């Protein structure tokens, strides 16, 4: 009897301990809606070094009224952290280099090139007072080769076959982090929290997010939610599952490249709507794409918007604001930026051309006010409208509750007369760009398009 009693006690104790393990097991990350302010936002990417002659936070803060007047409500700052010096790349023809923003020497410090911690705090405070949200660029895949983690925690890094800390790709100024190390993961999340706790930032754009395990991002989001509800953007397009829990958006590179091909005559216009249908079917319902015609990578490495889209640049800009997703404007885009900004050296933006400002102000205002163009689940689903010239004319309709938008774009250099054969969008409209009234019905569905002409109409 005594032995039976001992066995019963042992089993009870073991079961209790086991249940305790489950009781204190880490809670699985859960999907959460993105912050309410994200639903109709427009992001403005700032390259602090090239933004002004000074290249400082103070100069950017002084220009906030101009950006606000444009209608922008979200500022994404390229990395603001100290830049590594070991292995810096020097561009051809240059004697020195200021280094890559994305070679992070210290995750919890300010790059002195841009100013002080007090200068950055002043910028964030002023931006918040003016109604902006602030996003920081976060580089979790790698650090600089002289980051203090290298000497303090060499086991946090991947090693090559010779046992030397690995370099990702040909980035000689970077060291590859090892995400099998739990302490490194904890330190990375702690550094992200640092900027939320100390500067009250509102989101992160996460560089090379697809090279970092998705479960890290999910854990990071769970921890960040304990402090503040942030917007998280992944620099990735081929892993939509990353947007189930961890991220609210990812990159629309495929659409970016397709738009370029269409303007060059390599692809047909209706392939844009086919791609959008594919995106709608593969992206989690809680998430959406970042739409753009340029950004810091495209501009510096692949060509200006003018190089990539030619005379179709404005047509593609209209698409970034009217297709499902969040529009991005790269600083200088509204000034017709037509040079590739140097990535490693000083190369200031020329702000003298203001001709494009009214165009972008109208598009930004449209995105903010018309619910049909808001991000899911608030906005309207895209409905293609059949037309008689689908290889060159894009025609679609979006509606949500009482808001309607119809978009017609000639994606070619040809003058075209096309019939909108679909009746789905019939009704009364106002041309968003020139305020003309249009009655779209059976007697008035024939449209005359000049080369590269775009028509955006809002339902009355």
N, C-alpha and C positions, 0 to 999 in steps of 0.2 A: 504493500500500500504506500509505503514511504517513497519508493522509487517512482510510482505512478504520480504521486503528488508533486515530486520534484520535476517530472517531465511536464506536468500541466503548468506549473509555475514558470518553467523555462519557455514553454511555447507561448504563454500569455505575455511574458516579458519581451520575447522576440517579436511578437505580433505588435506590441505597443511601440517598440522602437521602430519597427518597419513602418507603421502607420505614421509615426512622427516624422520619418524621413519624407514621406509623401506630403505630410502637412506643411513642412517647411521647404518643400521643393520650389525652385524659382518659378514664378508664374509665367506662363507662355505669353509672348507679346501679342497684343491685339490690335486690330485695325481701328483707327480713329478718324473721324472726319478732319479735313484740313481746317485751319482757322478761317473764320467767316470772311475776313478781309481779303482772302485769296481769290474769292469767287469771280471777281471782275477786275483783277489787278493787271498792271503793265509794269514789267521789270526794266530797269535802266542799269546797264552794266557800266561801272566806272573803272577806268584804268588810271589810278591816281598819278602815276609817274608821267603819263602822257596828257593828262587832262588839262594841265595849265603850265605856264612858264615855270612856276614855283614847284609844281609837282608835289603839293602838300595837302594835308587835311584842312588846313586853314583856307587855302585857295578854293578847295571844293566846297567848304562850308559857305564861303562868300557867294558862291554861285548857286546855292540851293534855291533862291527865289526864281531864277531862270528855269531850272529843272521843274520846279513846282508849277510855273506858268505853262509849261509844256503839257502838264496834266499827269505827270508820273507820280506814282504813289509807293513804289518799291525800289530801293537802291541796293544793288548787289555790288559790293566792293571786292575787286580782285585781291588776292592775299595781302594782308597788311603786316605780316610777321617779318622778323629779321631774316635776311637771305644768307644762305651759306656762301662761303668763300672758296672752299676746297673744290677743285674741278670745275669752276665756273667756265661756261662757254663764252668765247669771244667771237662775235660775228666777223665774217670776212671783211677786211678793210678797216676794222676797228682795232685800236691798241689796247683798250680796256673794256670791261663789261660791268654793268651794274648788277648783273645776275638775274636769274629767273625768279619771279614771284613764287614759283611752285617748288623751290628748294628751301624748305623750312628749317631754320636754325634753332628756333625756339617757339613752341606753340603758344606760349603765354606771354609774349612780349610784342612790342611795336617796332616796326622797321624805322630806324631813325631818319632814313631818307624822306619819310612822309611827315615826321613830327614826333610828338611825345604822346604818352598815354593820356595826358590831360587834353591835348589837342584832339585826340580821337574821341574822348568822352564828350568834349564840347560839340563835336560834329554830330554824334549820335543824339545828344540831348536836343540840339537845335533841330535836327531832322524830325525827331519825335514831336516836338512842339509844333512843327509845320504839317504834321499828319503823314510823314513818311514812315515806312517800315524799312529796317536795315537788315540785309543779309550779308553774311561773311562767306568767303570762299574757304572751304575746308579741304586740306590735302592729307588724306589718311593712308594712302598707299605707300608713301615713302617720306623720308626726311632728307635734310641736307647731310652731307658727309661729315660735317662738323657740328651737328646737333649734339647737345650734351648727353642725349640718350646713348650715343655711340660708345662713349667711355664709361658711363655709369651702368648701362644695361646692354652690353653687346649681344646677350642672348635674346634680345627683342628683335633681332634682325636675321634675315635669311643669309645663308652662306653659299658661296659657289663651290665647285669641286675642289678648289685649293684651300677651302676654309676661310676665304676672305669674304667680308660682307658684300653681298650681291648688289649689282647696279641694274636697275630696271631699264630695259631697252638700251639706248645709247646715251642715256642721261647721266653723264659723268659726274654731275654735281649732286646726284641723289643716291640714297641707300634704301634698299628694299626691306620693309617691315615684315615681320613674321606673325601672322594672325593665329597661329597655333598657340601662341604665348598669352595666357589669360591675364597676366599682370600688365602686359603691354596694352591689351584691350582696355583694361580698367583705366590705365593712365590716359589713353586716348579720349575716352568718354569724359574723364575728369577735366581734361583740357578744353573740351567742347563746353562743358558746364561753366568753366571759368569765364567765358565771354558772355554767357547768359546771366550769370550771377553778378558780374562786375560791370557790364556795359549794357545789359538789357537788350541784346540783339534779338531779332525776330525770326531768323531762319538761317539755314546754311545751304549753299550750293556746294555739293560734294564732288570734288575732282576725281576723275578716274574711278567712279564709284563701283563699277562692275568688276574691278580687279580686287576689291575687298569683299570678303564673305558677306552674303546677305544677312546671315544671322547676327553678325556684328552690328550692322545698321539697325536691325530690328531691336536689338538690346539697347543700342544707343538711343533710339527714339523713345523707348519705354522709360529710360532714365531721365531723358530731357523733359518728358511730359510731367515729371514730378516737380519741375521748376516752372515751365512755361510751355504753352501750346505753340510750337514753331511750324514754319513751312520748310519742308525739306525737298530739295531738287537734286536729282541724280544725273551726273554727267555719264549717261549710259542710254542706249536705245534697244539693245538686243536681249535684255532680261526684264520683260514686263512684270515678272513675278516680284521684282524688287519693290514694285509700287503697291503690292497687296497690303503691306503693313509699314514698311520702313519709309518709303518716299511718297510724296504727293504728285510729283511730276518727273518725267525724264525727257531726254533730248529728242527733238524731231529732225535728226540728221537726214533720215531717209527722204523726208518731204523736202528738206532743204536742197538736197542733191537732185531730186526729181524736178523741182521747179527750175533749177538751173538748166537741166537737160531739155526741158520743154521750151524755155526761152531761146535755146540754141537750135531748136528744131530737131533734136535727137529723139525726143519722145512726144507723144500726142497729149493734148491738154486734158482729155478725159481720164488719163491715167492718174491724175492728181486726185480725182474723186474716188477712183478705185482704191488707191492707197489709203485714203481717209477711211473708207469702209473697212479695210483690213485693220487699221489702227483701232477703230471703234470696236471691232470684234475681239481683239487681243489684249487691249489695255483693261486692267481692273476698273470697274465702274466708278470707284472713288478717285481715280487718278486721271491725268491728262498730259499732253505733250507741251514742251516749250517750243514755240515757233519763232523762227528768226531768218533774216536774210544775211546777217553777219554777227560775229562775236569776236572776242580777242584772238582765238585760235584761227578762225576762218580768215580774218583780216590779215594777220601777220604771216601766216604760212601758206594759205591757199588762194588768196586774192581778195581784192576789194569787192564790194557789192556790185559796182559797175563792171568789173572784170567778169564776175560770175553770172550776172543777169542782163548785162547790156541795157538796151532800151526798155526791157521788161522789168527793171528794178522796182518801179512803183507798183506794177501789177502784183508782183510777188510780196511786196510789203502789205498790200491790201489783203492778200491771202493770209498772211501771218496774223492779221487782226480779225479775220472773219471765219476762218476754219476753226474747229474746236481746238482749244488749247490756249495757253498764255503767251501773249506777244512779248518779245524781247527787243529792246533798242540798245545797241552798243554806242557808247558815247562818241559823238561826232557823226553818227548816222543821220541825225536831223540837220547836220550842216553839210550834207553831201560828201562825207569823208571819202576821198578818192585816192588815198595812198595807203600802202601797207605800213603800218606803224611798226617800228623796230621793237623786237621783243626784249632785247638785252641792254639797249642803250636809250638815252633820252631822245624823244622824237615827238614833239608837241603837236597836238591837234590844231588845225586851222579852223577857227570859229567864225570867220568873216562872212561866210555864205549863209544867209538866213532864208533862202527861197523855199526850202523844204519844211520849214517850221510850221506854216499853216496846214500843210498836208498832214503832218503827224499829229498836230493838235486835234484835228477833226477825227482822225482814226482813234486816238486815245479817248476822246470824249465819247465816241460811239461805243467803244468797248465798256467803258464805265457805266453808261446809262441804259443801254439796251440789253435787257435780260436775255433775249434770244442768243446773244453772243457770249453769255457768261459760261463759266466752266461747269462741267457736270458735278453734281446732279441739278444745278440751278438753271443752266441754259438749255437751248433747244438743240435737238439732234439735227445733223445735216441731212437734208433731203435733196438728192440730185434732181435737176429739172432737165428733161431731154430737150435737145435743140438740133437744128439742121446742119450744124458744123461742129460736131463734137471733137474733131481733131485739133481745133483751134480755139473754140469758145468754151469757157467754163461757165456753167450756170447752176446755181443751187439756192436753196431756201432754208432758213432756220426760223423756228417759232417757239415761243414759250409763254404760256398764259396769254397776256394781251400784247406781247411784243413780237414783231415780225421783221425779218431782214431778208432781202433778195440780193444776190450778188451775181453780176454778169461781167465777164472779163474776156477780152480778146488777147490771147497769149501769143500773138504773132505780129509780124510787121506788115500784114496784109489788111486792106480795107475789106470788110466783110458785111454782108447783109444776111442775117440769120433769123430764123423763126424759133421762138421758144414754144415747142410743141406741147409741153406739159401744161395742164390747167391747174396743177396743185397750188400754185402761189397766186392765182388771180385775186385782184383786189386793188385798193387805192394805196398809192405810195408817195413818199417825198424823197427826192434824190438827196442823199446825205451831204454830198459835196457841193452841190450848187442850189439846193432848196427848191428845184422845179418839182411841180406836182405831176404824177403819172398815174393814169388809170389803166391798169394792166388787165385786159380781158380778151375775149375771143376776137374782137375787132382791132386789138392793139398789142399783138405779140410779135410783131416783126421789128427787129432791132438793127440799126445801122451802126457799125463799129468802125471808128478810125483805128489805125494801127496802135496796138498796146493800150487801147481804151478800156477803162474800168467804170462800171456803174454799180453803186451801192445804194439800195433803196430801203427805207424804213416804212413799215405799214402805218397808215394814218390811224 
